[in-house]
Amino acid sequence: MIKKYAIIAAMSACISNVAIADTFNYSSLNIGYESFSQEIDGISEDLDGNGLSLGVSFGINDNVALIFEYTSGSADISSSGVTVDMDINATLIGAYYHTPINKKTDVILGAGLLQGTVDVSANGSSVGSEDVDGHLIRAGIRSMVSDKVELNIFLDQSYIEDDSDSDITLGGAFYLQEDLSLNATFTNESDGSSTTFSISKKF
């Protein structure tokens, strides 16, 4: 069960990080750092972790973008004198449909396939590895509130193995120049949260 929670937390960070492209151009390269914390049933301590991600989005026409992101990270949790460490790798492949509702605001609908692996060790000894698959749907709004500042909000429903979860992501971007932005997101779900900081380059 702990393995599954690790994948869910890492993928939640992955999902939130790919949300931001640049100035409503949906072709961009994104590099990010994320940290997450997840509650585990029956354990008093939280599962805490962090990771790095690399994401690419391609606008294939005026309304559709393809997305890919790879996240690699680690997490750990301690209970009853046992420390469990995890190395996590997760990928997201999907697509967004986006359309403007005015000159400064886009509405976005999307879906993606998730795949992750986690290698687990306890007190330094390898326990094994596990693959986990899932999918998600998402809806959101992104809006330019000034020439250099974007705010966005997304609602996600994820289905991973036998678990489903809903979460909300609040984000923002500050544009250093038209094709370069600094981004931040915060995702809250029923059992945990994640924070992401990233930089995006439009192409």
C-alpha positions as CSV (number, residue, x, y, z in Angstrom):
1,M,0.0,0.0,0.0
2,I,2.8,2.4,0.8
3,K,4.2,1.9,-2.7
4,K,0.9,2.9,-4.3
5,Y,0.7,6.1,-2.2
6,A,4.2,7.0,-3.3
7,I,3.3,6.7,-7.0
8,I,0.0,8.6,-6.5
9,A,1.9,11.5,-4.7
10,A,4.6,11.7,-7.4
11,M,2.1,11.6,-10.2
12,S,0.0,14.3,-8.5
13,A,3.1,16.5,-8.6
14,C,3.7,15.5,-12.2
15,I,0.1,16.4,-13.2
16,S,0.2,19.8,-11.6
17,N,3.6,20.7,-13.1
18,V,2.6,20.3,-16.7
19,A,-0.3,22.7,-16.5
20,I,1.6,25.9,-17.4
21,A,2.7,26.6,-20.9
22,D,3.6,30.2,-22.0
23,T,1.3,33.1,-22.8
24,F,-1.3,30.8,-24.2
25,N,1.2,29.3,-26.5
26,Y,0.9,25.6,-25.9
27,S,4.3,24.5,-27.3
28,S,6.9,24.7,-24.5
29,L,9.6,23.0,-22.6
30,N,9.2,22.9,-18.8
31,I,11.7,22.0,-16.1
32,G,10.5,21.8,-12.5
33,Y,11.1,20.8,-8.9
34,E,8.3,19.5,-6.8
35,S,7.8,18.4,-3.1
36,F,4.9,16.4,-1.8
37,S,3.5,15.1,1.5
38,Q,1.0,12.2,1.7
39,E,-0.9,10.8,4.7
40,I,-0.8,7.0,5.0
41,D,-3.6,5.1,6.7
42,G,-2.5,3.5,10.0
43,I,0.8,5.4,10.2
44,S,1.3,8.5,12.2
45,E,4.1,10.0,10.1
46,D,3.5,11.4,6.6
47,L,5.2,10.2,3.4
48,D,7.4,13.1,2.3
49,G,9.2,13.4,-1.0
50,N,10.6,15.5,-3.8
51,G,11.6,15.2,-7.4
52,L,12.6,16.8,-10.6
53,S,10.6,16.8,-13.8
54,L,11.0,17.5,-17.5
55,G,7.9,18.3,-19.5
56,V,7.1,19.1,-23.2
57,S,3.9,20.3,-24.7
58,F,3.2,20.6,-28.5
59,G,0.3,22.6,-29.9
60,I,-0.8,20.6,-33.0
61,N,-3.5,23.0,-34.0
62,D,-5.3,26.1,-32.7
63,N,-7.2,24.1,-30.0
64,V,-5.3,20.8,-29.2
65,A,-1.9,20.3,-27.5
66,L,-0.1,17.0,-26.8
67,I,1.8,16.7,-23.5
68,F,4.6,14.5,-22.1
69,E,6.3,14.7,-18.7
70,Y,8.8,12.5,-16.9
71,T,9.3,12.9,-13.2
72,S,12.1,11.3,-11.1
73,G,12.1,11.6,-7.3
74,S,12.4,10.0,-3.9
75,A,10.3,9.7,-0.7
76,D,10.7,8.3,2.8
77,I,8.6,7.5,5.8
78,S,9.4,6.1,9.3
79,S,7.3,4.0,11.6
80,S,8.0,1.7,14.5
81,G,11.8,2.0,14.0
82,V,11.7,1.2,10.3
83,T,12.6,3.8,7.7
84,V,11.2,3.1,4.2
85,D,12.9,4.8,1.3
86,M,11.5,5.0,-2.2
87,D,12.9,5.9,-5.6
88,I,10.1,7.0,-7.9
89,N,9.8,7.4,-11.6
90,A,6.6,8.5,-13.3
91,T,5.5,9.5,-16.8
92,L,2.4,11.3,-18.1
93,I,1.2,11.3,-21.7
94,G,-1.9,13.1,-22.7
95,A,-3.7,15.9,-24.6
96,Y,-5.5,19.1,-23.9
97,Y,-8.3,20.8,-25.7
98,H,-8.2,24.6,-25.1
99,T,-10.4,27.4,-26.3
100,P,-10.5,31.1,-25.4
101,I,-13.5,32.7,-23.7
102,N,-12.0,36.2,-24.0
103,K,-8.7,37.7,-25.1
104,K,-7.1,37.0,-21.7
105,T,-8.7,33.7,-20.6
106,D,-8.6,30.1,-21.9
107,V,-10.7,27.1,-20.8
108,I,-8.9,23.7,-20.8
109,L,-10.2,20.1,-20.8
110,G,-7.7,17.3,-20.8
111,A,-6.9,13.6,-20.2
112,G,-3.8,11.6,-19.8
113,L,-2.3,8.2,-19.1
114,L,-0.1,7.7,-16.1
115,Q,2.6,5.1,-15.5
116,G,5.0,4.8,-12.6
117,T,7.5,2.6,-10.9
118,V,8.9,2.6,-7.4
119,D,11.9,0.9,-5.9
120,V,11.5,0.3,-2.1
121,S,14.1,-0.3,0.6
122,A,13.6,-0.7,4.3
123,N,16.5,0.3,6.7
124,G,18.8,0.2,3.7
125,S,17.8,-3.3,2.4
126,S,16.0,-3.6,-0.9
127,V,12.4,-4.7,-0.6
128,G,11.5,-4.8,-4.3
129,S,9.8,-2.7,-7.0
130,E,6.3,-2.3,-8.3
131,D,4.7,-0.8,-11.5
132,V,1.5,1.2,-11.2
133,D,-0.8,2.5,-14.0
134,G,-3.7,4.9,-14.2
135,H,-5.4,7.8,-16.0
136,L,-6.8,11.2,-15.3
137,I,-9.2,13.8,-16.5
138,R,-8.8,17.5,-15.8
139,A,-10.6,20.8,-16.4
140,G,-9.3,24.3,-15.8
141,I,-9.0,28.0,-16.5
142,R,-5.9,30.1,-17.1
143,S,-6.1,33.9,-17.3
144,M,-3.6,36.8,-17.8
145,V,-4.4,39.2,-15.0
146,S,-1.7,41.6,-16.2
147,D,0.9,41.8,-19.0
148,K,3.3,39.6,-17.0
149,V,1.2,37.6,-14.6
150,E,-1.0,34.5,-15.2
151,L,-3.2,32.8,-12.7
152,N,-4.8,29.4,-13.2
153,I,-6.9,26.8,-11.5
154,F,-7.4,23.1,-12.4
155,L,-9.7,20.4,-11.1
156,D,-8.3,16.8,-11.5
157,Q,-9.9,13.4,-11.2
158,S,-7.3,10.6,-11.1
159,Y,-7.8,6.8,-11.2
160,I,-4.7,4.8,-10.2
161,E,-5.0,1.0,-9.8
162,D,-8.0,0.6,-7.4
163,D,-7.8,4.2,-6.0
164,S,-9.5,7.4,-7.3
165,D,-9.0,10.9,-6.0
166,S,-10.0,14.4,-6.7
167,D,-7.7,17.4,-6.2
168,I,-7.5,21.1,-7.0
169,T,-4.5,23.0,-8.2
170,L,-3.9,26.7,-7.9
171,G,-1.1,28.1,-10.0
172,G,0.6,31.2,-11.3
173,A,3.3,32.3,-13.8
174,F,5.4,35.4,-13.9
175,Y,6.7,36.2,-17.5
176,L,10.3,37.4,-17.5
177,Q,9.9,37.8,-21.3
178,E,7.2,36.8,-23.8
179,D,8.7,33.3,-24.2
180,L,10.0,32.6,-20.7
181,S,8.2,32.3,-17.4
182,L,8.7,31.3,-13.8
183,N,5.8,29.2,-12.5
184,A,4.5,27.9,-9.2
185,T,1.6,25.6,-8.3
186,F,0.0,24.2,-5.1
187,T,-2.1,21.1,-5.3
188,N,-4.4,20.0,-2.5
189,E,-6.1,16.6,-2.2
190,S,-7.9,14.6,0.4
191,D,-4.8,12.9,1.9
192,G,-1.9,15.3,1.0
193,S,-0.5,18.2,-1.0
194,S,2.3,19.1,-3.4
195,T,4.1,22.3,-4.4
196,T,5.9,22.8,-7.7
197,F,8.3,25.5,-8.9
198,S,9.3,25.5,-12.6
199,I,10.6,27.4,-15.5
200,S,9.0,27.3,-19.0
201,K,10.4,28.2,-22.4
202,K,8.1,28.6,-25.3
203,F,9.2,27.4,-28.8
